[in-house]
Amino acid sequence: MSKALTRVVDWGHELLAERVSKGQLVVDLTSGNGYDTLMLYRLVGSTGQVVAFDIQSQALQNTRQRLLEAGGVVRMQPTGQSPLALMPGVDLVAAGHESLQDYLPATPHGIIANLGYLPGGDTQLVTRAESTLQALQQSCEILAPGGRLVVVAYPGHPGGREEGELVGKFFADLCEVSFQALHLKVANCPRSPFLLVAEKSLKEC
C-alpha cells in the first residue's frame, strides 16, 4: 500500500535515518509522547545517546514509559543538570529546547522537532516561535557536518501558522554554502503539517 503524501512525519523519519548511525548522539527537541524519541533510539541503538527535551512533565513521563517498554536505558534529568555526561542511553531533560546548547555533551548527528502541542494534552500549551527559532539556530550551529535537522510544523492550530511561517523563513535563509534545505508541503491544503529538513555541509559561509 502506498504511503499517504500527508504523512510528513514519516518522511522526516526516513530522511533523518539516512544520516544517523549506531552509536551516535541525536536530539529530540520536543519529546511529546515519545514517538520521535523512540525512533531516534532505534537509529542509534544501545551504544548511542538520545537527548530529548520537553517542558511538560506528562510528556517526559509518556516518553519514559515508551522507551522503557522498548528496552531503553532512560535517565530523567531535571532543569539545570547540565552539561550531560556522554554515555549510551536516553536522557529526558525537563527544560525548553532553547536551552539545547547547555546540555549536549557532544556534537549531534541528527536533530528532530515536532512542533505544536502535546497530543492528548493541553492544546493551549504550544511551542512558540521565539523559543523554537532559538533552538533551531543553536541546532544549526552545533549539528555535525553531514547531519540533518528535521522539523514538522503544524499551521492548523492557533499560532501554528505564524510559527510555521517564521520557521520556514529560517530554513529559507540558511546559507546555501553550509546547508541544503528542503521544504515539503501539501500544496493544495495549507492547513496540513509540512516538513522542513536541513543538511549541514563541510563548508562554511
NUMI-515240 format. One line per field, with one value per residue: residue number from 1; residue in three letters; y, z, x of N, C-alpha, C, O in turn. Coordinates in pm, whole numbers. Layout:
# residues N
pos = [NUM, ...]
code = [ALA, ...]
n.py = [Y, ...]
n.pz = [Z, ...]
n.px = [X, ...]
ca.py = [Y, ...]
ca.pz = [Z, ...]
ca.px = [X, ...]
c.py = [Y, ...]
c.pz = [Z, ...]
c.px = [X, ...]
o.py = [Y, ...]
o.pz = [Z, ...]
o.px = [X, ...]
//
This chain:
# residues 205
pos = [1, 2, 3, 4, 5, 6, 7, 8, 9, 10, 11, 12, 13, 14, 15, 16, 17, 18, 19, 20, 21, 22, 23, 24, 25, 26, 27, 28, 29, 30, 31, 32, 33, 34, 35, 36, 37, 38, 39, 40, 41, 42, 43, 44, 45, 46, 47, 48, 49, 50, 51, 52, 53, 54, 55, 56, 57, 58, 59, 60, 61, 62, 63, 64, 65, 66, 67, 68, 69, 70, 71, 72, 73, 74, 75, 76, 77, 78, 79, 80, 81, 82, 83, 84, 85, 86, 87, 88, 89, 90, 91, 92, 93, 94, 95, 96, 97, 98, 99, 100, 101, 102, 103, 104, 105, 106, 107, 108, 109, 110, 111, 112, 113, 114, 115, 116, 117, 118, 119, 120, 121, 122, 123, 124, 125, 126, 127, 128, 129, 130, 131, 132, 133, 134, 135, 136, 137, 138, 139, 140, 141, 142, 143, 144, 145, 146, 147, 148, 149, 150, 151, 152, 153, 154, 155, 156, 157, 158, 159, 160, 161, 162, 163, 164, 165, 166, 167, 168, 169, 170, 171, 172, 173, 174, 175, 176, 177, 178, 179, 180, 181, 182, 183, 184, 185, 186, 187, 188, 189, 190, 191, 192, 193, 194, 195, 196, 197, 198, 199, 200, 201, 202, 203, 204, 205]
code = [MET, SER, LYS, ALA, LEU, THR, ARG, VAL, VAL, ASP, TRP, GLY, HIS, GLU, LEU, LEU, ALA, GLU, ARG, VAL, SER, LYS, GLY, GLN, LEU, VAL, VAL, ASP, LEU, THR, SER, GLY, ASN, GLY, TYR, ASP, THR, LEU, MET, LEU, TYR, ARG, LEU, VAL, GLY, SER, THR, GLY, GLN, VAL, VAL, ALA, PHE, ASP, ILE, GLN, SER, GLN, ALA, LEU, GLN, ASN, THR, ARG, GLN, ARG, LEU, LEU, GLU, ALA, GLY, GLY, VAL, VAL, ARG, MET, GLN, PRO, THR, GLY, GLN, SER, PRO, LEU, ALA, LEU, MET, PRO, GLY, VAL, ASP, LEU, VAL, ALA, ALA, GLY, HIS, GLU, SER, LEU, GLN, ASP, TYR, LEU, PRO, ALA, THR, PRO, HIS, GLY, ILE, ILE, ALA, ASN, LEU, GLY, TYR, LEU, PRO, GLY, GLY, ASP, THR, GLN, LEU, VAL, THR, ARG, ALA, GLU, SER, THR, LEU, GLN, ALA, LEU, GLN, GLN, SER, CYS, GLU, ILE, LEU, ALA, PRO, GLY, GLY, ARG, LEU, VAL, VAL, VAL, ALA, TYR, PRO, GLY, HIS, PRO, GLY, GLY, ARG, GLU, GLU, GLY, GLU, LEU, VAL, GLY, LYS, PHE, PHE, ALA, ASP, LEU, CYS, GLU, VAL, SER, PHE, GLN, ALA, LEU, HIS, LEU, LYS, VAL, ALA, ASN, CYS, PRO, ARG, SER, PRO, PHE, LEU, LEU, VAL, ALA, GLU, LYS, SER, LEU, LYS, GLU, CYS]
n.py = [-120, 222, 506, 770, 1098, 1305, 1232, 1358, 1335, 1075, 1087, 1262, 1108, 909, 1056, 1148, 909, 838, 965, 908, 696, 389, 426, 701, 1048, 1197, 1423, 1507, 1768, 1812, 1615, 1514, 1258, 1063, 926, 1016, 1020, 750, 653, 772, 646, 383, 418, 490, 288, 66, 157, 423, 768, 946, 1263, 1420, 1684, 1852, 2067, 1986, 1779, 1558, 1484, 1401, 1184, 1016, 965, 841, 602, 482, 438, 269, 43, -38, -132, 49, 234, 470, 799, 1044, 1387, 1672, 2027, 2232, 2048, 2036, 2038, 1735, 1397, 1213, 929, 600, 558, 709, 1039, 1232, 1556, 1804, 2075, 2370, 2363, 2569, 2575, 2408, 2403, 2414, 2164, 1951, 1690, 1645, 1664, 1653, 1424, 1414, 1587, 1644, 1798, 1819, 2026, 2234, 2114, 1891, 1583, 1476, 1620, 1944, 2171, 2436, 2473, 2526, 2505, 2790, 3056, 3219, 3081, 2844, 2926, 3005, 2756, 2626, 2780, 2730, 2456, 2439, 2549, 2364, 2118, 1824, 1808, 1685, 1595, 1603, 1827, 1805, 1919, 1931, 2121, 2267, 2425, 2441, 2494, 2744, 3005, 2841, 2880, 3123, 3058, 2852, 2994, 3160, 2972, 2846, 3057, 3081, 2845, 2892, 3105, 3002, 2971, 2890, 2776, 2636, 2478, 2256, 2294, 2163, 2192, 2053, 2025, 1997, 2099, 2179, 2206, 2410, 2402, 2168, 1972, 2046, 1971, 2040, 2024, 2035, 1990, 1977, 2094, 2041, 2279, 2631, 2940]
n.pz = [0, -83, 71, 241, 113, 288, 522, 664, 883, 880, 645, 733, 931, 771, 615, 811, 906, 704, 763, 1019, 1244, 1421, 1757, 1764, 1872, 1918, 1896, 2034, 2011, 2106, 2302, 2341, 2310, 2282, 2043, 1838, 1986, 2045, 1785, 1726, 1919, 1825, 1592, 1676, 1850, 2122, 2186, 2135, 2206, 2312, 2350, 2484, 2495, 2691, 2824, 2963, 3220, 3190, 2925, 2932, 3107, 2960, 2743, 2871, 2961, 2717, 2608, 2800, 2771, 2529, 2593, 2650, 2810, 3040, 3156, 3378, 3366, 3556, 3528, 3480, 3528, 3386, 3192, 3025, 3083, 2852, 2743, 2668, 2605, 2697, 2764, 2931, 2939, 3151, 3038, 2832, 2473, 2384, 2547, 2453, 2386, 2634, 2745, 2582, 2545, 2339, 1980, 1787, 1543, 1434, 1455, 1570, 1557, 1653, 1617, 1777, 1987, 2274, 2185, 2302, 2530, 2695, 2478, 2476, 2550, 2363, 2124, 2085, 1862, 1919, 2108, 1965, 1733, 1852, 1939, 1693, 1570, 1739, 1695, 1427, 1452, 1610, 1492, 1348, 1061, 768, 908, 983, 1031, 1127, 1099, 1182, 1114, 1223, 1093, 1150, 1404, 1660, 1638, 1515, 1238, 1218, 1356, 1189, 949, 1023, 1093, 848, 702, 837, 758, 483, 473, 540, 495, 173, 113, 339, 404, 280, 216, 257, 176, 229, 145, 150, -129, -197, 38, 274, 554, 636, 802, 752, 623, 708, 628, 696, 581, 688, 554, 483, 437, 513, 542]
n.px = [85, 56, 211, 43, 56, 40, 162, 390, 556, 654, 807, 1000, 1126, 1242, 1423, 1592, 1696, 1870, 2106, 2187, 2361, 2442, 2546, 2579, 2521, 2207, 1922, 1606, 1401, 1149, 991, 729, 492, 677, 727, 902, 1136, 1170, 1206, 1454, 1612, 1608, 1751, 2013, 2075, 2179, 2429, 2436, 2333, 2050, 1913, 1642, 1409, 1159, 906, 689, 589, 424, 462, 730, 710, 540, 707, 921, 800, 737, 992, 1107, 947, 1041, 1284, 1483, 1752, 1685, 1721, 1612, 1639, 1656, 1576, 1857, 2058, 2324, 2635, 2525, 2641, 2841, 2715, 2584, 2231, 1913, 1845, 1617, 1518, 1404, 1340, 1323, 1359, 1516, 1730, 1918, 2204, 2322, 2311, 2404, 2643, 2818, 2873, 2581, 2443, 2197, 1889, 1561, 1238, 906, 664, 405, 141, 113, -9, -319, -286, -286, -412, -358, -101, 155, 427, 639, 717, 943, 1112, 1140, 1280, 1519, 1611, 1642, 1839, 2058, 2073, 2157, 2409, 2552, 2520, 2656, 2876, 2727, 2514, 2157, 1883, 1555, 1227, 886, 610, 300, 46, -225, -334, -416, -187, -6, 23, 162, 399, 491, 539, 752, 945, 973, 1083, 1324, 1459, 1468, 1640, 1887, 2236, 2343, 2583, 2665, 2447, 2193, 1855, 1531, 1187, 889, 559, 196, 52, -209, -347, -334, -348, -240, 15, 365, 693, 1029, 1369, 1711, 2039, 2367, 2672, 3027, 3138, 3182, 3004]
ca.py = [0, 345, 592, 896, 1209, 1398, 1179, 1419, 1287, 955, 1129, 1318, 997, 842, 1143, 1151, 778, 831, 1029, 871, 561, 333, 481, 847, 1132, 1260, 1509, 1534, 1898, 1812, 1471, 1479, 1126, 973, 851, 1056, 977, 606, 638, 805, 539, 267, 450, 491, 161, 63, 224, 565, 850, 1035, 1366, 1469, 1796, 1894, 2143, 1925, 1656, 1447, 1442, 1326, 1055, 934, 924, 745, 473, 424, 391, 154, -71, -79, -182, 155, 284, 605, 882, 1169, 1496, 1795, 2153, 2278, 1943, 2045, 1957, 1593, 1308, 1141, 787, 539, 563, 819, 1141, 1315, 1680, 1890, 2212, 2410, 2331, 2683, 2551, 2296, 2405, 2399, 2026, 1847, 1654, 1628, 1714, 1559, 1396, 1426, 1662, 1648, 1874, 1807, 2145, 2229, 2080, 1750, 1510, 1425, 1711, 2076, 2230, 2575, 2469, 2501, 2562, 2932, 3089, 3277, 2976, 2749, 2981, 2996, 2617, 2593, 2846, 2652, 2327, 2455, 2579, 2251, 1996, 1771, 1808, 1567, 1568, 1666, 1884, 1776, 1990, 1923, 2235, 2245, 2555, 2431, 2533, 2886, 3038, 2750, 2936, 3224, 2988, 2782, 3089, 3205, 2859, 2831, 3164, 3046, 2746, 2954, 3199, 2935, 2990, 2778, 2713, 2548, 2395, 2233, 2297, 2106, 2230, 1961, 2057, 1960, 2225, 2218, 2202, 2493, 2375, 2041, 1981, 2045, 1922, 2116, 1946, 2100, 1907, 2061, 2052, 2061, 2415, 2739, 3061]
ca.pz = [0, -89, 188, 217, 93, 400, 640, 655, 994, 831, 551, 814, 993, 670, 576, 923, 914, 604, 811, 1158, 1255, 1555, 1843, 1755, 1957, 1846, 1983, 2011, 2073, 2161, 2323, 2323, 2362, 2272, 1918, 1773, 2073, 2023, 1652, 1738, 1997, 1738, 1495, 1735, 1919, 2264, 2205, 2107, 2309, 2271, 2447, 2448, 2576, 2697, 2946, 3029, 3290, 3134, 2803, 2969, 3163, 2848, 2666, 2954, 2958, 2582, 2591, 2888, 2708, 2416, 2644, 2657, 2937, 3044, 3270, 3389, 3401, 3590, 3478, 3543, 3536, 3260, 3075, 3049, 3055, 2725, 2772, 2597, 2670, 2666, 2868, 2918, 3006, 3185, 3004, 2698, 2372, 2365, 2633, 2389, 2393, 2772, 2790, 2498, 2580, 2218, 1858, 1740, 1400, 1392, 1546, 1521, 1635, 1612, 1681, 1812, 2125, 2311, 2153, 2422, 2640, 2693, 2347, 2493, 2568, 2231, 2100, 2050, 1758, 1972, 2162, 1858, 1649, 1928, 1936, 1557, 1547, 1810, 1628, 1308, 1493, 1671, 1413, 1283, 915, 716, 988, 938, 1122, 1073, 1172, 1132, 1163, 1217, 1080, 1169, 1537, 1686, 1650, 1435, 1106, 1235, 1387, 1069, 853, 1071, 1082, 705, 662, 894, 670, 352, 486, 572, 395, 79, 113, 455, 422, 182, 289, 187, 227, 171, 195, 68, -199, -206, 171, 352, 697, 664, 851, 648, 666, 676, 656, 661, 591, 703, 472, 541, 404, 594, 466]
ca.px = [0, 135, 204, -25, 150, 29, 230, 522, 640, 722, 912, 1107, 1199, 1322, 1534, 1687, 1760, 1976, 2228, 2213, 2413, 2456, 2649, 2589, 2439, 2096, 1843, 1465, 1375, 1012, 970, 588, 456, 791, 741, 1027, 1247, 1185, 1265, 1595, 1676, 1626, 1855, 2148, 2096, 2217, 2558, 2418, 2271, 1942, 1877, 1509, 1365, 1019, 876, 574, 623, 345, 530, 850, 668, 491, 825, 995, 730, 751, 1130, 1128, 880, 1125, 1410, 1582, 1805, 1631, 1758, 1535, 1729, 1584, 1629, 1981, 2159, 2396, 2604, 2504, 2754, 2833, 2703, 2472, 2101, 1822, 1834, 1498, 1553, 1290, 1379, 1286, 1461, 1606, 1847, 1987, 2350, 2368, 2301, 2462, 2781, 2898, 2810, 2479, 2436, 2059, 1803, 1423, 1140, 767, 610, 263, 106, 120, -132, -385, -258, -345, -387, -315, 43, 211, 560, 634, 815, 1067, 1199, 1168, 1386, 1643, 1654, 1686, 1967, 2159, 2084, 2239, 2546, 2620, 2499, 2776, 2874, 2660, 2396, 2033, 1785, 1421, 1121, 749, 532, 156, -20, -369, -382, -391, -45, 75, 55, 267, 523, 534, 594, 883, 1037, 1001, 1176, 1455, 1522, 1492, 1751, 2013, 2343, 2342, 2715, 2676, 2328, 2088, 1728, 1416, 1056, 793, 426, 81, 31, -349, -409, -241, -355, -174, 153, 467, 824, 1149, 1490, 1838, 2158, 2486, 2786, 3159, 3181, 3128, 2974]
c.py = [125, 430, 723, 1009, 1307, 1351, 1228, 1376, 1164, 991, 1186, 1211, 930, 926, 1154, 1020, 763, 884, 993, 725, 516, 403, 633, 916, 1201, 1333, 1515, 1662, 1905, 1667, 1428, 1347, 1021, 900, 887, 1011, 829, 579, 665, 697, 416, 293, 439, 365, 176, 131, 375, 638, 941, 1135, 1427, 1575, 1809, 1968, 2083, 1791, 1536, 1394, 1358, 1189, 962, 880, 819, 607, 403, 367, 271, 29, -125, -129, -79, 184, 431, 676, 1011, 1278, 1622, 1918, 2191, 2174, 1938, 2075, 1809, 1514, 1241, 991, 730, 548, 685, 912, 1227, 1439, 1766, 2035, 2242, 2385, 2448, 2674, 2443, 2293, 2383, 2252, 1925, 1819, 1639, 1682, 1613, 1541, 1404, 1497, 1666, 1732, 1856, 1918, 2129, 2199, 1929, 1680, 1446, 1514, 1843, 2146, 2378, 2585, 2428, 2555, 2706, 2966, 3137, 3169, 2872, 2799, 2981, 2854, 2578, 2657, 2770, 2517, 2335, 2482, 2454, 2121, 1953, 1784, 1676, 1532, 1643, 1713, 1869, 1843, 1967, 2036, 2212, 2379, 2554, 2474, 2681, 2913, 2953, 2805, 3036, 3158, 2919, 2874, 3134, 3094, 2834, 2934, 3136, 2948, 2807, 3047, 3134, 2953, 2868, 2711, 2607, 2450, 2373, 2223, 2249, 2153, 2144, 1989, 2006, 2086, 2272, 2210, 2279, 2468, 2244, 2064, 1982, 2016, 2013, 2034, 2027, 2002, 1998, 2005, 2074, 2205, 2515, 2861, 3165]
c.pz = [0, 35, 154, 209, 208, 524, 641, 770, 950, 733, 628, 880, 892, 629, 687, 931, 813, 655, 954, 1165, 1401, 1630, 1843, 1860, 1872, 1947, 1937, 2084, 2140, 2183, 2305, 2387, 2333, 2142, 1844, 1854, 2053, 1887, 1657, 1812, 1909, 1633, 1554, 1814, 2063, 2291, 2180, 2221, 2246, 2384, 2400, 2548, 2577, 2828, 3023, 3091, 3234, 3007, 2835, 3028, 3054, 2766, 2743, 2947, 2824, 2561, 2679, 2829, 2590, 2462, 2656, 2798, 2943, 3172, 3267, 3441, 3433, 3528, 3554, 3556, 3404, 3286, 3112, 3022, 2920, 2756, 2699, 2677, 2628, 2786, 2838, 3004, 3027, 3164, 2863, 2598, 2341, 2453, 2577, 2414, 2534, 2814, 2710, 2533, 2460, 2100, 1805, 1588, 1346, 1498, 1486, 1614, 1572, 1685, 1714, 1958, 2147, 2275, 2277, 2543, 2626, 2561, 2356, 2514, 2437, 2223, 2051, 1956, 1816, 2022, 2056, 1769, 1721, 1923, 1798, 1524, 1615, 1742, 1506, 1342, 1539, 1592, 1345, 1131, 862, 792, 936, 1054, 1057, 1161, 1103, 1197, 1136, 1212, 1116, 1304, 1561, 1712, 1564, 1300, 1117, 1266, 1264, 966, 894, 1062, 935, 655, 715, 803, 535, 356, 522, 458, 303, 66, 223, 470, 291, 260, 200, 256, 155, 231, 99, 0, -198, -72, 268, 501, 735, 719, 733, 709, 618, 718, 612, 681, 592, 620, 547, 523, 499, 506, 484]
c.px = [88, 111, 135, 75, 146, 104, 376, 613, 718, 834, 1031, 1192, 1291, 1443, 1638, 1765, 1873, 2109, 2265, 2255, 2420, 2570, 2660, 2501, 2334, 2007, 1698, 1431, 1239, 969, 825, 553, 562, 810, 870, 1148, 1275, 1248, 1414, 1672, 1702, 1734, 1994, 2178, 2143, 2350, 2550, 2348, 2166, 1919, 1745, 1463, 1213, 996, 760, 614, 547, 410, 653, 816, 617, 608, 904, 931, 747, 891, 1159, 1064, 961, 1261, 1519, 1629, 1771, 1673, 1677, 1628, 1650, 1649, 1756, 2089, 2238, 2543, 2587, 2632, 2732, 2832, 2581, 2342, 2022, 1814, 1712, 1517, 1429, 1330, 1331, 1397, 1553, 1730, 1938, 2138, 2403, 2380, 2382, 2607, 2873, 2819, 2708, 2483, 2293, 1978, 1663, 1338, 1003, 693, 461, 241, 115, -10, -192, -365, -332, -311, -348, -164, 108, 353, 543, 747, 947, 1162, 1233, 1282, 1520, 1699, 1707, 1819, 2081, 2181, 2174, 2385, 2620, 2607, 2629, 2765, 2818, 2535, 2275, 1948, 1649, 1316, 988, 670, 384, 83, -168, -421, -351, -243, 45, 114, 169, 401, 579, 596, 734, 987, 1072, 1098, 1317, 1528, 1557, 1613, 1883, 2112, 2351, 2477, 2723, 2560, 2254, 1958, 1615, 1288, 954, 655, 320, 31, -114, -423, -319, -244, -287, -35, 251, 603, 935, 1271, 1610, 1952, 2281, 2601, 2916, 3207, 3116, 3105, 3086]
o.py = [132, 424, 781, 1016, 1386, 1424, 1150, 1380, 1152, 932, 1162, 1222, 898, 873, 1168, 1019, 682, 854, 1044, 639, 597, 434, 688, 854, 1258, 1308, 1527, 1665, 1992, 1604, 1317, 1326, 902, 819, 799, 970, 787, 492, 589, 661, 353, 200, 384, 338, 286, 161, 447, 576, 1005, 1096, 1480, 1557, 1780, 1936, 2123, 1701, 1425, 1273, 1255, 1091, 842, 764, 719, 507, 283, 260, 179, -80, -243, -164, -114, 162, 511, 621, 1079, 1264, 1675, 1912, 2184, 2208, 1847, 2131, 1766, 1559, 1216, 934, 803, 547, 756, 870, 1289, 1429, 1797, 2110, 2151, 2387, 2429, 2753, 2393, 2192, 2339, 2221, 1823, 1912, 1623, 1738, 1498, 1632, 1401, 1473, 1688, 1737, 1876, 1904, 2027, 2250, 1851, 1716, 1371, 1487, 1851, 2176, 2438, 2692, 2309, 2639, 2739, 2913, 3099, 3166, 2817, 2722, 2960, 2835, 2506, 2597, 2749, 2470, 2247, 2440, 2439, 2023, 2036, 1772, 1568, 1449, 1735, 1649, 1914, 1826, 1983, 2045, 2145, 2441, 2660, 2490, 2738, 2851, 2988, 2781, 3035, 3197, 2925, 2838, 3144, 3118, 2806, 2904, 3163, 2967, 2779, 3066, 3204, 2950, 2755, 2600, 2501, 2350, 2460, 2152, 2288, 2154, 2158, 1979, 1974, 2172, 2392, 2207, 2218, 2508, 2212, 2164, 1924, 2033, 2059, 1982, 2083, 1938, 2086, 1884, 2121, 2248, 2489, 2884, 3274]
o.pz = [76, 96, 49, 288, 225, 624, 623, 756, 980, 738, 593, 885, 923, 611, 660, 958, 835, 598, 1006, 1102, 1492, 1573, 1915, 1927, 1767, 2067, 1818, 2207, 2223, 2092, 2258, 2505, 2356, 2130, 1793, 1798, 2046, 1874, 1599, 1774, 1919, 1591, 1490, 1844, 2117, 2406, 2202, 2320, 2143, 2500, 2289, 2669, 2478, 2930, 3136, 3024, 3230, 2984, 2772, 3001, 3055, 2725, 2686, 2930, 2817, 2502, 2636, 2836, 2554, 2379, 2670, 2894, 2863, 3282, 3165, 3547, 3344, 3482, 3677, 3592, 3323, 3391, 3219, 2949, 2880, 2790, 2671, 2800, 2535, 2896, 2732, 3126, 2932, 3260, 2785, 2634, 2279, 2439, 2648, 2457, 2552, 2909, 2764, 2550, 2477, 2117, 1780, 1514, 1225, 1618, 1365, 1735, 1452, 1804, 1683, 2044, 2052, 2330, 2349, 2649, 2552, 2535, 2256, 2497, 2404, 2303, 1983, 1967, 1766, 1984, 2056, 1735, 1659, 1904, 1788, 1458, 1555, 1732, 1484, 1269, 1511, 1623, 1291, 1077, 907, 747, 855, 1159, 944, 1283, 981, 1319, 1040, 1315, 1113, 1320, 1491, 1799, 1541, 1252, 1035, 1211, 1236, 902, 810, 1028, 902, 575, 648, 774, 479, 255, 533, 341, 350, 14, 202, 540, 203, 360, 84, 378, 34, 352, -17, 67, -197, -69, 337, 571, 853, 688, 628, 829, 503, 829, 502, 785, 507, 616, 661, 585, 557, 410, 428]
o.px = [185, 5, 163, 169, 240, 109, 470, 735, 837, 942, 1146, 1314, 1406, 1553, 1757, 1885, 1964, 2214, 2365, 2193, 2405, 2674, 2743, 2419, 2365, 2015, 1670, 1433, 1215, 916, 799, 581, 540, 902, 939, 1249, 1391, 1334, 1492, 1783, 1808, 1802, 2084, 2294, 2146, 2382, 2648, 2309, 2189, 1906, 1737, 1476, 1146, 1057, 734, 665, 601, 412, 676, 884, 647, 608, 947, 1000, 769, 907, 1230, 1122, 950, 1345, 1637, 1556, 1819, 1662, 1673, 1689, 1582, 1763, 1760, 2202, 2220, 2576, 2629, 2720, 2618, 2936, 2486, 2344, 2060, 1781, 1704, 1532, 1357, 1350, 1302, 1515, 1658, 1823, 2026, 2192, 2517, 2452, 2425, 2686, 2994, 2710, 2744, 2521, 2272, 1996, 1648, 1362, 986, 662, 400, 313, 122, -114, -126, -421, -431, -195, -310, -105, 114, 394, 446, 858, 1053, 1279, 1344, 1371, 1624, 1819, 1806, 1903, 2186, 2294, 2258, 2475, 2739, 2676, 2702, 2655, 2858, 2456, 2287, 1940, 1629, 1316, 976, 665, 347, 61, -231, -542, -268, -182, 161, 225, 261, 504, 699, 695, 823, 1102, 1188, 1187, 1416, 1646, 1663, 1679, 1984, 2076, 2365, 2486, 2782, 2572, 2253, 1951, 1603, 1280, 933, 636, 348, -28, -140, -546, -237, -151, -275, 28, 224, 625, 936, 1277, 1611, 1961, 2295, 2623, 2917, 3304, 3011, 3178, 3079]
//
